[in-house]
């Protein structure tokens, strides 16, 4: 049995860098937004958090499977299934929070527009994606 490792495809190697690069870009956006609002310290703090997150992902994703998943390194079917289940859980929790936020604001007789919009976006997205994915197999 051969012990040679195959190199990941270019697509998989690029995917591995998407989250760290996005984290750095968001850090720069936070820094610029903070500076534009005259809150440079806050902008630096938010940028530092995002830069640190990117560095954490790069440093530990090879030695820790959970960190590799955070980095979107879905090298096999098991990791892809974990990603799918985690994404579904996030969607369920966010819809629950949006509907709960709507109900709380409604009962307080306060503005519900943002919660209603978030819940509607989630519901419509779910319905459209269910229709699309059911047609595609």
Buried (B, 14 or more C-beta within 10 A) or exposed (E): EEEEEEEEEEEEEEBBBEBBEEBBEBBBBBBEBBBEEEEEEBBBEBBEBBBEBBEBBBEBBEEEBEBBBBBBBBEEEEBEEBBEEEEEEEBEEBBEBBBEBBEEBEEEEEEBEEBBEBBEEBEEEEEEEEEEEEEEE
